[in-house]
Amino acid sequence: MSLSLEPSLVTPTARAARQSLQRWRTLARILGMIVALSALSKLPSLGYALLYESGTAWIFANSLMASTAAGCLLWWPNRHVAYDLRLRDGFLVVTLSWSAATLASAWPLMQAPLALGFSGAVFEVMSGLTTTGSTVISGLDDLPRSILLYRQVLQFVGGMGIVILAVAILPMLKVGGTQLFRAESTGPSRDTKLTPRIAGTAKALWLVYAGLTTLCALAYWIAGMDLFDAVGHALATTSTGGFSTHDAAFGEWDSPLIEGVAVLFMTLGGVNFALHFSAWRSASLQPYAEDSELRAYLRILLAVGALVGLVLLLSGHIPQAFDAFRFGLFMVVSVMTTTGFTPSDFHQWPPLAAMLVMIVGVIGGCSGSTVGGLKVARVQMAFRQGWREVRQLIHPRGQFLVTMGGQRVSESVVLSVGGFITLWMACFMLVLLAFVACGLDPLSAFGATVATIANVGPGLGEVTFTFATVGEPALWVGTVSMLLGRLEVFSILVLLTPMFWRE
């Protein structure tokens, strides 16, 4: 004889508990698939090692199997659970996914020949997945190419986002696609759909991203890189990641042509990928011409690049005019797109030039791109809102609007942007204080904060090129800061509020 409860006898408390269990099991199912998916990042290095470097193949084989097994253990028991995710669940899944994928991807860097400690490996992987480009590794020229390829692939996967990749190629997620996409997307507007279905939008963005990366690799190869370096640097350029396969980075070639290719594709990586898709679909440049954020982005790049070049020239640091403006533009594009390729003498640049570069790194590129920072659209809105307040003081009864591209921006968006910048700057100050508490001097702490929370990569002072000497506490501060910047603070801060955890 079996007993069952009639629906009318199920108490609200029991019903809520059952729904809560279904929610957590659904989260575990999605998280398991994303962890298993992260195992794919080991396949290119495994294939390369099997073909050319059999001594490192076991590292990637073991890591691939471990990640796949961990993902399946989360997915299999919960594969039939159905629950409609809400937007707040999306924030939790995205944050957990990035954290879990980072931990699952750290194993290869902890093995020979790198043998990084746990803290260093997690920092390096988080830097790659968030396309920050900060590193604790030196001696790149002596490392096996399979390890170098792995670092480059991490940036490519992280550039468009782990969760967006999952939404694009795992339609069996079924639940929460829109919520996950919104939680992962960057910029003041997160609801733009390029196709009727959110999975189609994610696929469209990934196709554009992969296409640009392929073109970039071909351009590098034609410009003089060998095929391995061309592919590796293409993975780091369009993702705006900044890892290189050489310690000297682009100084390995000292070629204006190769640097020109980098400037072009870093700039394209900093453009809203929805614009790239619209231009491709319409076979027209009109979408670019009509976008006010893109125009502002290009103006800032050119103006600050010229200004930095002028500072380098007048200070005598680079006496040749062509080289001064060449390196000035390269560095400004590299940092504003938060890519982070850095000349070997950047630590010797005049302080004014270095600070100008750091400032544009905080601004970042366009919303909907692979870059970090505040985003140009938000900075535009903040300045226009400030100017509106000035005019309102002069004409108290006047009615002034904030516009973008000739269109009025709603007050809710203006308030949202103001709130975001306020919280972003508050997090910036907290991270800065945390780095100082870890023992960094003020200049290095400032550089480390810009490098991590804006996902820029290079810093100032002790962390200009590497975080290898900062100590484990500072590495963990940097790791959290990179994730905070990549998820644009809201996705993590919302998890810290008691309201989030109340049903």
RODODO-298142 format. One record per residue (C-alpha): residue number from 1; z, y, x. Coordinates in Angstrom, 3 decimals. Example, Ala and Ser with C-alpha at 12.3 -4.5 7.8 and 13.67 -1.06 7.14 Angstrom:
REM RODODO-298142
[node 1; [7.800; -4.500; 12.300]]
[node 2; [7.140; -1.060; 13.670]]
//
This chain:
REM RODODO-298142
[node 1; [0.000; 0.000; 0.000]]
[node 2; [-0.982; 3.363; 1.405]]
[node 3; [0.482; 6.715; 0.604]]
[node 4; [-1.455; 9.963; 0.438]]
[node 5; [-0.586; 13.464; -0.513]]
[node 6; [-2.363; 15.084; -3.386]]
[node 7; [-4.007; 18.417; -2.456]]
[node 8; [-1.570; 20.212; -4.748]]
[node 9; [1.361; 18.712; -2.806]]
[node 10; [0.161; 19.988; 0.579]]
[node 11; [2.338; 22.975; 1.396]]
[node 12; [0.879; 26.221; 2.782]]
[node 13; [2.790; 25.541; 6.002]]
[node 14; [1.219; 22.100; 6.380]]
[node 15; [-2.224; 23.470; 5.583]]
[node 16; [-1.793; 26.214; 8.180]]
[node 17; [-0.619; 23.684; 10.766]]
[node 18; [-3.662; 21.478; 10.090]]
[node 19; [-6.029; 24.430; 10.415]]
[node 20; [-4.319; 25.482; 13.630]]
[node 21; [-4.763; 21.979; 15.049]]
[node 22; [-8.440; 21.952; 14.055]]
[node 23; [-8.871; 25.342; 15.687]]
[node 24; [-7.405; 24.204; 18.994]]
[node 25; [-9.381; 20.962; 18.955]]
[node 26; [-12.575; 22.935; 18.311]]
[node 27; [-11.730; 25.243; 21.196]]
[node 28; [-11.150; 22.179; 23.390]]
[node 29; [-14.514; 20.728; 22.329]]
[node 30; [-16.413; 23.891; 23.241]]
[node 31; [-14.452; 24.351; 26.456]]
[node 32; [-15.194; 20.756; 27.446]]
[node 33; [-18.933; 21.256; 27.001]]
[node 34; [-18.872; 24.439; 29.068]]
[node 35; [-16.868; 22.776; 31.856]]
[node 36; [-19.336; 19.874; 31.888]]
[node 37; [-22.192; 22.369; 31.907]]
[node 38; [-20.715; 24.071; 34.963]]
[node 39; [-21.298; 20.816; 36.841]]
[node 40; [-25.017; 21.602; 36.792]]
[node 41; [-24.417; 24.331; 39.395]]
[node 42; [-23.865; 21.552; 41.970]]
[node 43; [-27.226; 19.838; 41.351]]
[node 44; [-29.460; 22.114; 43.511]]
[node 45; [-27.106; 21.792; 46.504]]
[node 46; [-26.732; 18.055; 45.948]]
[node 47; [-30.510; 17.649; 45.891]]
[node 48; [-30.928; 19.787; 49.021]]
[node 49; [-28.179; 17.865; 50.822]]
[node 50; [-29.723; 14.490; 49.937]]
[node 51; [-33.074; 15.628; 51.289]]
[node 52; [-31.999; 17.513; 54.401]]
[node 53; [-28.207; 17.326; 54.983]]
[node 54; [-26.808; 13.966; 53.978]]
[node 55; [-23.474; 14.839; 55.550]]
[node 56; [-22.592; 17.279; 52.746]]
[node 57; [-24.018; 15.334; 49.802]]
[node 58; [-20.700; 13.612; 49.042]]
[node 59; [-19.000; 16.989; 48.541]]
[node 60; [-21.297; 17.967; 45.691]]
[node 61; [-21.535; 14.446; 44.244]]
[node 62; [-17.762; 14.156; 43.951]]
[node 63; [-17.415; 17.645; 42.488]]
[node 64; [-20.220; 17.054; 39.982]]
[node 65; [-18.659; 13.822; 38.760]]
[node 66; [-15.187; 15.345; 38.538]]
[node 67; [-16.398; 18.367; 36.522]]
[node 68; [-18.448; 16.189; 34.198]]
[node 69; [-15.528; 13.810; 33.649]]
[node 70; [-13.085; 16.651; 32.939]]
[node 71; [-15.501; 18.217; 30.454]]
[node 72; [-16.096; 14.896; 28.682]]
[node 73; [-12.361; 14.231; 28.413]]
[node 74; [-11.997; 17.499; 26.527]]
[node 75; [-15.124; 17.044; 24.410]]
[node 76; [-15.109; 13.351; 23.418]]
[node 77; [-11.852; 13.172; 21.394]]
[node 78; [-12.762; 16.366; 19.533]]
[node 79; [-16.508; 15.915; 19.079]]
[node 80; [-16.337; 15.513; 15.270]]
[node 81; [-13.855; 18.311; 14.571]]
[node 82; [-15.326; 21.153; 12.517]]
[node 83; [-13.792; 24.604; 12.337]]
[node 84; [-15.397; 28.034; 11.843]]
[node 85; [-14.419; 30.187; 14.791]]
[node 86; [-13.504; 33.805; 14.300]]
[node 87; [-14.281; 36.686; 16.622]]
[node 88; [-10.853; 36.539; 18.234]]
[node 89; [-11.411; 32.865; 19.007]]
[node 90; [-14.512; 33.929; 20.904]]
[node 91; [-12.434; 36.097; 23.236]]
[node 92; [-10.136; 33.165; 23.961]]
[node 93; [-12.985; 30.701; 24.559]]
[node 94; [-14.806; 33.109; 26.873]]
[node 95; [-11.717; 33.844; 28.958]]
[node 96; [-10.761; 30.165; 29.193]]
[node 97; [-14.358; 29.181; 29.963]]
[node 98; [-14.656; 31.551; 32.910]]
[node 99; [-11.268; 30.442; 34.228]]
[node 100; [-11.995; 26.732; 33.830]]
[node 101; [-15.505; 27.002; 35.299]]
[node 102; [-14.077; 28.826; 38.305]]
[node 103; [-11.469; 26.137; 38.933]]
[node 104; [-14.044; 23.370; 38.432]]
[node 105; [-16.430; 25.039; 40.899]]
[node 106; [-13.905; 25.664; 43.688]]
[node 107; [-13.738; 22.063; 44.961]]
[node 108; [-16.888; 22.119; 47.187]]
[node 109; [-15.638; 25.192; 49.065]]
[node 110; [-12.311; 23.509; 49.781]]
[node 111; [-14.027; 20.618; 51.574]]
[node 112; [-15.507; 20.416; 55.061]]
[node 113; [-17.062; 22.298; 56.745]]
[node 114; [-15.590; 25.394; 55.027]]
[node 115; [-12.178; 23.933; 54.193]]
[node 116; [-11.071; 27.092; 52.403]]
[node 117; [-7.600; 27.088; 50.935]]
[node 118; [-7.224; 26.949; 47.166]]
[node 119; [-6.701; 30.714; 46.847]]
[node 120; [-9.693; 31.549; 49.023]]
[node 121; [-11.965; 29.052; 47.253]]
[node 122; [-11.029; 30.337; 43.793]]
[node 123; [-11.561; 33.926; 44.956]]
[node 124; [-14.985; 33.077; 46.413]]
[node 125; [-16.130; 31.221; 43.284]]
[node 126; [-14.859; 33.942; 40.964]]
[node 127; [-16.706; 36.476; 43.105]]
[node 128; [-19.896; 34.455; 42.767]]
[node 129; [-19.648; 33.751; 39.034]]
[node 130; [-18.748; 37.368; 38.209]]
[node 131; [-21.557; 38.518; 40.548]]
[node 132; [-19.092; 40.648; 42.486]]
[node 133; [-20.194; 39.678; 45.984]]
[node 134; [-16.844; 40.062; 47.755]]
[node 135; [-16.193; 37.227; 50.183]]
[node 136; [-13.601; 35.570; 52.395]]
[node 137; [-16.236; 33.638; 54.392]]
[node 138; [-17.674; 34.588; 57.768]]
[node 139; [-20.075; 32.742; 60.054]]
[node 140; [-22.684; 32.206; 57.341]]
[node 141; [-25.417; 31.547; 59.903]]
[node 142; [-23.553; 28.444; 61.099]]
[node 143; [-22.902; 26.907; 57.669]]
[node 144; [-24.985; 24.075; 56.159]]
[node 145; [-27.692; 25.423; 53.911]]
[node 146; [-26.474; 23.313; 50.981]]
[node 147; [-23.207; 25.307; 51.021]]
[node 148; [-25.130; 28.592; 51.235]]
[node 149; [-27.352; 27.539; 48.336]]
[node 150; [-24.282; 26.698; 46.257]]
[node 151; [-22.910; 30.226; 46.659]]
[node 152; [-26.255; 31.696; 45.612]]
[node 153; [-26.547; 29.434; 42.546]]
[node 154; [-23.059; 30.461; 41.400]]
[node 155; [-24.278; 34.052; 41.197]]
[node 156; [-27.396; 33.098; 39.274]]
[node 157; [-25.354; 31.136; 36.701]]
[node 158; [-22.804; 33.924; 36.369]]
[node 159; [-25.367; 36.714; 36.204]]
[node 160; [-26.349; 36.134; 32.597]]
[node 161; [-22.996; 34.561; 31.805]]
[node 162; [-21.678; 31.030; 31.547]]
[node 163; [-21.061; 31.276; 27.823]]
[node 164; [-24.442; 32.812; 27.028]]
[node 165; [-25.997; 29.941; 28.982]]
[node 166; [-24.041; 27.508; 26.842]]
[node 167; [-25.159; 29.204; 23.639]]
[node 168; [-28.752; 29.137; 24.903]]
[node 169; [-29.049; 25.475; 25.852]]
[node 170; [-26.295; 23.809; 23.814]]
[node 171; [-27.188; 24.405; 20.155]]
[node 172; [-24.826; 21.557; 19.317]]
[node 173; [-22.064; 24.129; 19.706]]
[node 174; [-23.008; 25.073; 16.137]]
[node 175; [-19.790; 26.960; 15.503]]
[node 176; [-18.998; 30.357; 16.868]]
[node 177; [-22.308; 31.144; 18.545]]
[node 178; [-22.270; 34.748; 17.393]]
[node 179; [-18.600; 35.186; 18.258]]
[node 180; [-19.072; 33.770; 21.737]]
[node 181; [-22.166; 35.888; 22.342]]
[node 182; [-20.391; 39.064; 21.267]]
[node 183; [-17.320; 38.286; 23.338]]
[node 184; [-19.471; 37.636; 26.422]]
[node 185; [-21.962; 40.523; 26.060]]
[node 186; [-21.398; 43.804; 27.868]]
[node 187; [-21.836; 47.427; 26.902]]
[node 188; [-20.929; 49.646; 23.949]]
[node 189; [-23.283; 47.820; 21.566]]
[node 190; [-22.855; 44.048; 21.393]]
[node 191; [-24.674; 43.192; 18.190]]
[node 192; [-28.338; 43.542; 19.159]]
[node 193; [-30.301; 40.437; 18.224]]
[node 194; [-33.734; 39.951; 19.767]]
[node 195; [-34.428; 36.937; 17.550]]
[node 196; [-33.108; 35.870; 14.120]]
[node 197; [-30.763; 33.266; 15.611]]
[node 198; [-28.168; 34.056; 18.272]]
[node 199; [-29.131; 30.959; 20.295]]
[node 200; [-32.716; 32.242; 20.303]]
[node 201; [-31.499; 35.588; 21.615]]
[node 202; [-29.590; 33.892; 24.425]]
[node 203; [-32.649; 31.807; 25.320]]
[node 204; [-34.866; 34.903; 25.335]]
[node 205; [-32.505; 36.692; 27.716]]
[node 206; [-32.366; 33.674; 30.007]]
[node 207; [-36.160; 33.341; 30.075]]
[node 208; [-36.526; 36.983; 31.105]]
[node 209; [-33.784; 36.550; 33.696]]
[node 210; [-35.357; 33.407; 35.177]]
[node 211; [-38.790; 35.045; 35.175]]
[node 212; [-37.556; 38.092; 37.099]]
[node 213; [-35.762; 35.843; 39.587]]
[node 214; [-38.946; 33.842; 40.192]]
[node 215; [-40.986; 37.004; 40.758]]
[node 216; [-38.314; 38.301; 43.124]]
[node 217; [-38.379; 35.095; 45.186]]
[node 218; [-42.156; 35.269; 45.486]]
[node 219; [-41.981; 38.925; 46.529]]
[node 220; [-39.385; 38.189; 49.230]]
[node 221; [-41.474; 35.287; 50.511]]
[node 222; [-44.636; 37.375; 50.703]]
[node 223; [-42.686; 40.191; 52.390]]
[node 224; [-41.649; 37.935; 55.264]]
[node 225; [-38.608; 35.787; 54.383]]
[node 226; [-38.808; 32.029; 54.703]]
[node 227; [-38.739; 30.129; 51.415]]
[node 228; [-35.029; 29.229; 51.530]]
[node 229; [-33.906; 32.799; 52.225]]
[node 230; [-36.365; 34.155; 49.651]]
[node 231; [-34.983; 31.917; 46.908]]
[node 232; [-31.377; 32.501; 47.974]]
[node 233; [-31.687; 36.272; 48.024]]
[node 234; [-33.637; 36.301; 44.752]]
[node 235; [-30.735; 34.446; 43.100]]
[node 236; [-28.406; 37.143; 44.453]]
[node 237; [-30.649; 40.120; 43.649]]
[node 238; [-31.594; 39.836; 39.981]]
[node 239; [-28.091; 38.576; 39.206]]
[node 240; [-26.817; 41.666; 41.073]]
[node 241; [-24.470; 39.334; 42.949]]
[node 242; [-24.807; 40.366; 46.585]]
[node 243; [-24.095; 37.147; 48.513]]
[node 244; [-26.420; 36.635; 51.453]]
[node 245; [-27.369; 33.612; 53.532]]
[node 246; [-26.799; 35.581; 56.769]]
[node 247; [-23.833; 37.554; 58.092]]
[node 248; [-26.145; 40.497; 58.813]]
[node 249; [-27.639; 40.303; 55.280]]
[node 250; [-30.799; 42.438; 55.216]]
[node 251; [-30.128; 43.511; 58.796]]
[node 252; [-31.393; 40.039; 59.719]]
[node 253; [-34.931; 41.316; 59.063]]
[node 254; [-34.596; 45.117; 59.364]]
[node 255; [-37.737; 45.411; 57.243]]
[node 256; [-38.442; 48.409; 54.972]]
[node 257; [-40.784; 46.179; 52.940]]
[node 258; [-38.104; 43.541; 52.266]]
[node 259; [-35.580; 46.278; 51.462]]
[node 260; [-38.113; 47.803; 49.064]]
[node 261; [-38.391; 44.481; 47.223]]
[node 262; [-34.598; 44.363; 47.022]]
[node 263; [-34.372; 47.925; 45.674]]
[node 264; [-36.979; 47.177; 42.994]]
[node 265; [-35.370; 43.986; 41.699]]
[node 266; [-31.798; 45.268; 41.988]]
[node 267; [-32.906; 48.210; 39.859]]
[node 268; [-34.514; 45.856; 37.325]]
[node 269; [-31.355; 43.742; 37.294]]
[node 270; [-29.399; 46.845; 36.304]]
[node 271; [-31.615; 47.510; 33.255]]
[node 272; [-30.744; 46.272; 29.759]]
[node 273; [-32.388; 42.850; 29.493]]
[node 274; [-33.175; 43.503; 25.848]]
[node 275; [-35.545; 46.220; 27.098]]
[node 276; [-37.227; 43.736; 29.447]]
[node 277; [-37.684; 41.309; 26.561]]
[node 278; [-39.020; 44.007; 24.209]]
[node 279; [-41.470; 45.245; 26.845]]
[node 280; [-42.666; 41.696; 27.518]]
[node 281; [-43.018; 40.834; 23.843]]
[node 282; [-44.944; 44.021; 23.051]]
[node 283; [-46.900; 43.981; 26.348]]
[node 284; [-46.054; 47.671; 26.669]]
[node 285; [-43.903; 49.963; 28.809]]
[node 286; [-43.021; 52.012; 25.737]]
[node 287; [-39.554; 50.444; 25.266]]
[node 288; [-38.599; 51.645; 28.740]]
[node 289; [-39.917; 55.156; 28.154]]
[node 290; [-37.965; 55.535; 24.897]]
[node 291; [-34.560; 54.472; 26.272]]
[node 292; [-32.298; 57.411; 27.129]]
[node 293; [-29.781; 55.262; 29.018]]
[node 294; [-32.520; 53.971; 31.320]]
[node 295; [-33.716; 57.512; 32.048]]
[node 296; [-30.183; 58.603; 32.949]]
[node 297; [-29.708; 55.479; 35.086]]
[node 298; [-32.861; 56.162; 37.118]]
[node 299; [-32.009; 59.849; 37.528]]
[node 300; [-28.571; 58.999; 38.910]]
[node 301; [-30.031; 56.431; 41.319]]
[node 302; [-32.614; 58.853; 42.684]]
[node 303; [-30.376; 61.928; 42.794]]
[node 304; [-27.385; 60.248; 44.448]]
[node 305; [-29.644; 58.212; 46.734]]
[node 306; [-31.279; 61.427; 47.954]]
[node 307; [-27.884; 63.109; 48.341]]
[node 308; [-26.448; 60.230; 50.381]]
[node 309; [-29.578; 60.192; 52.534]]
[node 310; [-29.178; 63.923; 53.126]]
[node 311; [-25.533; 63.463; 54.153]]
[node 312; [-26.519; 60.710; 56.601]]
[node 313; [-29.232; 62.931; 58.050]]
[node 314; [-27.237; 66.163; 58.348]]
[node 315; [-24.184; 64.395; 59.764]]
[node 316; [-26.316; 62.948; 62.529]]
[node 317; [-25.280; 59.390; 61.674]]
[node 318; [-28.952; 58.526; 61.126]]
[node 319; [-31.085; 61.214; 62.816]]
[node 320; [-34.461; 60.000; 61.515]]
[node 321; [-35.240; 61.378; 58.048]]
[node 322; [-37.121; 58.281; 56.827]]
[node 323; [-34.344; 55.888; 57.856]]
[node 324; [-31.615; 58.155; 56.454]]
[node 325; [-33.166; 58.266; 52.981]]
[node 326; [-34.208; 54.615; 53.204]]
[node 327; [-30.655; 53.416; 53.839]]
[node 328; [-29.161; 55.991; 51.486]]
[node 329; [-31.294; 54.844; 48.559]]
[node 330; [-30.803; 51.171; 49.400]]
[node 331; [-27.013; 51.493; 49.481]]
[node 332; [-26.802; 53.583; 46.300]]
[node 333; [-29.001; 51.126; 44.385]]
[node 334; [-27.063; 48.184; 45.819]]
[node 335; [-23.675; 49.572; 44.786]]
[node 336; [-24.591; 51.237; 41.474]]
[node 337; [-26.139; 47.960; 40.323]]
[node 338; [-22.936; 46.335; 41.661]]
[node 339; [-25.041; 44.002; 43.804]]
[node 340; [-23.237; 44.787; 47.030]]
[node 341; [-25.719; 44.164; 49.845]]
[node 342; [-24.227; 46.308; 52.627]]
[node 343; [-25.579; 47.662; 55.940]]
[node 344; [-23.607; 46.408; 58.937]]
[node 345; [-22.566; 49.950; 59.893]]
[node 346; [-21.335; 51.027; 56.448]]
[node 347; [-17.754; 51.282; 57.749]]
[node 348; [-18.986; 54.011; 60.119]]
[node 349; [-20.718; 56.116; 57.463]]
[node 350; [-19.485; 59.684; 56.871]]
[node 351; [-16.607; 59.688; 54.345]]
[node 352; [-18.577; 61.821; 51.868]]
[node 353; [-21.470; 59.354; 51.803]]
[node 354; [-19.129; 56.370; 51.430]]
[node 355; [-17.216; 58.018; 48.563]]
[node 356; [-20.428; 58.955; 46.716]]
[node 357; [-21.464; 55.309; 46.936]]
[node 358; [-18.117; 54.126; 45.526]]
[node 359; [-18.328; 56.595; 42.625]]
[node 360; [-21.708; 55.326; 41.441]]
[node 361; [-20.294; 51.804; 41.735]]
[node 362; [-17.680; 52.714; 39.128]]
[node 363; [-20.440; 54.027; 36.837]]
[node 364; [-22.490; 50.832; 37.118]]
[node 365; [-25.865; 50.195; 35.501]]
[node 366; [-27.107; 49.872; 31.936]]
[node 367; [-25.354; 48.061; 29.098]]
[node 368; [-26.755; 44.597; 28.423]]
[node 369; [-27.550; 44.051; 32.113]]
[node 370; [-25.998; 41.816; 34.763]]
[node 371; [-24.035; 44.668; 36.389]]
[node 372; [-20.364; 45.625; 36.243]]
[node 373; [-18.747; 49.049; 36.085]]
[node 374; [-18.314; 51.334; 33.107]]
[node 375; [-22.040; 51.350; 32.194]]
[node 376; [-24.255; 54.437; 32.047]]
[node 377; [-24.285; 54.633; 28.236]]
[node 378; [-20.508; 54.920; 28.090]]
[node 379; [-20.434; 57.582; 30.798]]
[node 380; [-23.138; 59.506; 28.933]]
[node 381; [-21.179; 59.368; 25.692]]
[node 382; [-17.955; 60.409; 27.408]]
[node 383; [-19.586; 63.468; 28.970]]
[node 384; [-21.302; 64.439; 25.716]]
[node 385; [-18.069; 64.047; 23.800]]
[node 386; [-16.331; 66.244; 26.391]]
[node 387; [-19.059; 68.871; 26.098]]
[node 388; [-18.733; 68.746; 22.310]]
[node 389; [-15.017; 69.511; 22.629]]
[node 390; [-15.808; 72.511; 24.854]]
[node 391; [-18.267; 73.862; 22.282]]
[node 392; [-15.768; 73.188; 19.509]]
[node 393; [-13.253; 75.412; 21.293]]
[node 394; [-15.788; 78.222; 21.410]]
[node 395; [-16.926; 77.735; 17.804]]
[node 396; [-13.977; 76.168; 15.914]]
[node 397; [-15.897; 76.000; 12.619]]
[node 398; [-19.078; 74.590; 14.133]]
[node 399; [-20.301; 71.069; 13.485]]
[node 400; [-21.436; 69.347; 16.687]]
[node 401; [-22.769; 65.819; 17.035]]
[node 402; [-22.864; 63.341; 19.902]]
[node 403; [-26.415; 62.025; 20.239]]
[node 404; [-28.136; 59.363; 22.342]]
[node 405; [-31.906; 59.238; 22.488]]
[node 406; [-32.146; 61.824; 19.731]]
[node 407; [-30.052; 59.686; 17.379]]
[node 408; [-26.547; 60.507; 16.200]]
[node 409; [-23.807; 58.291; 17.610]]
[node 410; [-21.260; 57.326; 14.975]]
[node 411; [-17.707; 58.545; 15.397]]
[node 412; [-16.452; 54.955; 15.523]]
[node 413; [-18.627; 54.229; 18.578]]
[node 414; [-17.498; 57.463; 20.275]]
[node 415; [-13.859; 56.551; 19.680]]
[node 416; [-14.474; 52.993; 20.895]]
[node 417; [-16.038; 54.274; 24.118]]
[node 418; [-13.153; 56.683; 24.664]]
[node 419; [-10.648; 53.882; 24.133]]
[node 420; [-12.522; 51.555; 26.474]]
[node 421; [-12.689; 54.074; 29.324]]
[node 422; [-9.000; 54.884; 28.893]]
[node 423; [-7.985; 51.214; 29.080]]
[node 424; [-10.430; 50.544; 31.938]]
[node 425; [-8.936; 53.384; 33.991]]
[node 426; [-5.408; 52.203; 33.156]]
[node 427; [-6.313; 48.716; 34.429]]
[node 428; [-7.891; 50.329; 37.493]]
[node 429; [-4.604; 52.062; 38.311]]
[node 430; [-2.558; 48.892; 37.765]]
[node 431; [-4.846; 46.867; 40.036]]
[node 432; [-4.701; 49.644; 42.653]]
[node 433; [-0.884; 49.585; 42.584]]
[node 434; [-0.907; 45.779; 42.772]]
[node 435; [-3.067; 45.856; 45.912]]
[node 436; [-0.740; 48.424; 47.484]]
[node 437; [2.227; 46.208; 46.597]]
[node 438; [0.454; 43.341; 48.384]]
[node 439; [0.457; 45.361; 51.600]]
[node 440; [-2.938; 47.081; 51.670]]
[node 441; [-3.103; 50.670; 52.865]]
[node 442; [-4.138; 53.231; 50.186]]
[node 443; [-7.791; 53.494; 51.323]]
[node 444; [-8.227; 49.732; 51.470]]
[node 445; [-6.433; 49.302; 48.131]]
[node 446; [-8.767; 51.833; 46.504]]
[node 447; [-11.807; 50.117; 48.009]]
[node 448; [-10.551; 46.697; 46.940]]
[node 449; [-9.985; 47.927; 43.382]]
[node 450; [-13.487; 49.384; 43.080]]
[node 451; [-14.940; 46.265; 44.695]]
[node 452; [-13.271; 43.873; 42.237]]
[node 453; [-12.760; 45.513; 38.855]]
[node 454; [-16.200; 47.185; 38.988]]
[node 455; [-17.685; 43.943; 40.435]]
[node 456; [-19.223; 45.970; 43.259]]
[node 457; [-18.466; 43.689; 46.226]]
[node 458; [-18.061; 45.916; 49.309]]
[node 459; [-14.971; 48.086; 49.566]]
[node 460; [-13.476; 50.547; 52.014]]
[node 461; [-11.124; 50.195; 54.954]]
[node 462; [-9.914; 46.659; 55.591]]
[node 463; [-12.043; 45.196; 52.787]]
[node 464; [-15.349; 46.881; 53.635]]
[node 465; [-16.989; 43.541; 54.386]]
[node 466; [-14.454; 40.786; 53.754]]
[node 467; [-11.167; 39.981; 52.007]]
[node 468; [-10.346; 37.277; 54.573]]
[node 469; [-7.419; 39.201; 56.067]]
[node 470; [-5.647; 40.504; 52.946]]
[node 471; [-3.340; 37.561; 52.255]]
[node 472; [-3.035; 35.179; 49.277]]
[node 473; [-1.239; 37.557; 46.845]]
[node 474; [-4.023; 40.125; 47.228]]
[node 475; [-6.637; 37.399; 46.766]]
[node 476; [-5.122; 36.476; 43.401]]
[node 477; [-4.965; 40.145; 42.380]]
[node 478; [-8.644; 40.404; 43.278]]
[node 479; [-9.492; 37.216; 41.377]]
[node 480; [-7.865; 38.465; 38.173]]
[node 481; [-9.397; 41.917; 38.676]]
[node 482; [-12.920; 40.471; 38.998]]
[node 483; [-12.522; 38.530; 35.756]]
[node 484; [-11.034; 41.589; 34.058]]
[node 485; [-14.032; 43.674; 35.093]]
[node 486; [-16.627; 41.024; 34.222]]
[node 487; [-15.221; 40.582; 30.701]]
[node 488; [-14.821; 44.356; 30.298]]
[node 489; [-11.001; 44.352; 29.966]]
[node 490; [-10.906; 44.040; 26.149]]
[node 491; [-11.544; 40.278; 26.146]]
[node 492; [-8.477; 39.696; 28.302]]
[node 493; [-6.201; 42.496; 27.083]]
[node 494; [-6.560; 41.331; 23.493]]
[node 495; [-5.007; 38.005; 24.540]]
[node 496; [-1.885; 39.848; 25.720]]
[node 497; [-1.101; 41.339; 22.307]]
[node 498; [1.364; 39.530; 19.988]]
[node 499; [-0.951; 40.284; 17.054]]
[node 500; [-3.643; 38.024; 18.535]]
[node 501; [-1.402; 34.958; 18.339]]
[node 502; [-0.271; 35.544; 14.761]]
[node 503; [-2.205; 33.741; 12.042]]
//
